[in-house]
Amino acid sequence: MDVRIDHLRMRSGEVGELIPPRLRRRLVFRAKGLGAMMAKPRKRPDVVVRKGGDAFSVWRLGDEVVVLWESSDGLPLLFNFKGVDIKEVEEWIKNM
């Protein structure tokens, strides 16, 4: 499935549709734009995936997985999953 969020200007529901159902059920937080800005993280990402001009930084924080999706146009999305394996999130990003 070759899907790209064009400039991340989609509605929240459309962004959610890109997330597989199992991950969507475990999504506890999502922020877009200025709300997705993070203070400098205390540690380096566990996984960094680059697709085109987009960069996905993935951190394992306790029982949560945090994904910072920075698009080529600079608008970030922040996802927080609870009870999910980091490999499952990495697979979702690679198959997107």
C-alpha positions in Angstrom: 0.0 0.0 0.0 1.7 3.2 -1.2 0.1 6.0 0.8 1.6 9.4 1.5 0.1 12.2 3.5 0.5 15.1 1.3 1.7 18.0 3.4 -0.1 16.5 6.4 -3.1 18.7 5.9 -5.6 15.9 6.2 -8.3 15.7 8.8 -7.6 13.8 12.0 -9.8 10.9 11.0 -8.0 10.5 7.7 -4.7 10.4 9.4 -6.1 7.8 11.8 -7.1 5.6 8.8 -3.5 5.2 7.9 -2.8 3.4 11.2 -3.6 -0.3 11.2 -6.6 -1.2 13.5 -4.5 -3.0 16.2 -2.2 0.0 16.6 -5.2 2.4 16.4 -6.8 0.7 19.4 -3.6 1.2 21.3 -3.2 4.9 20.3 -3.5 7.0 23.5 -2.4 10.4 22.2 -2.0 12.2 18.9 -1.0 15.8 18.3 -0.5 17.8 15.1 1.4 21.0 14.3 2.6 23.1 17.2 1.1 20.6 19.7 3.4 18.0 18.4 6.5 19.9 19.2 8.7 18.0 21.6 11.3 19.4 24.0 14.7 18.0 23.3 14.4 14.3 24.1 16.6 12.9 26.9 17.8 10.0 24.7 18.3 9.3 21.1 15.5 7.6 19.2 15.6 3.8 19.3 14.7 3.7 15.6 14.8 6.3 12.9 13.1 5.5 9.6 13.3 7.9 6.5 10.8 7.6 3.7 11.1 10.2 1.0 11.4 13.5 2.7 9.7 12.3 5.9 11.5 11.2 9.0 10.0 8.9 11.7 11.7 8.9 15.1 10.6 6.1 17.4 11.3 5.9 21.2 10.5 3.1 23.6 9.5 4.8 26.9 8.5 2.2 29.5 5.4 0.4 28.2 4.8 3.2 25.6 6.1 3.8 22.1 6.3 7.4 20.9 6.6 8.2 17.2 7.5 11.7 16.0 6.6 12.0 12.3 8.3 15.0 10.7 7.1 15.6 7.2 9.2 17.2 4.4 7.1 20.4 4.8 8.1 20.7 8.5 4.7 19.9 10.1 5.1 17.3 12.8 2.8 14.6 14.0 3.3 13.0 17.4 1.8 9.5 18.2 1.8 7.8 21.6 1.0 4.0 21.6 0.6 2.0 24.8 1.1 -1.8 25.0 2.6 -2.1 21.5 5.9 -3.6 20.5 8.4 -1.2 18.9 8.9 -3.7 16.0 5.2 -3.6 15.2 5.3 0.2 14.9 8.5 0.0 12.8 6.8 -2.5 10.5 3.7 -0.1 10.1 6.0 2.8 9.1 7.9 0.7 6.6 4.7 -0.7 5.0 3.0 2.7 4.8 
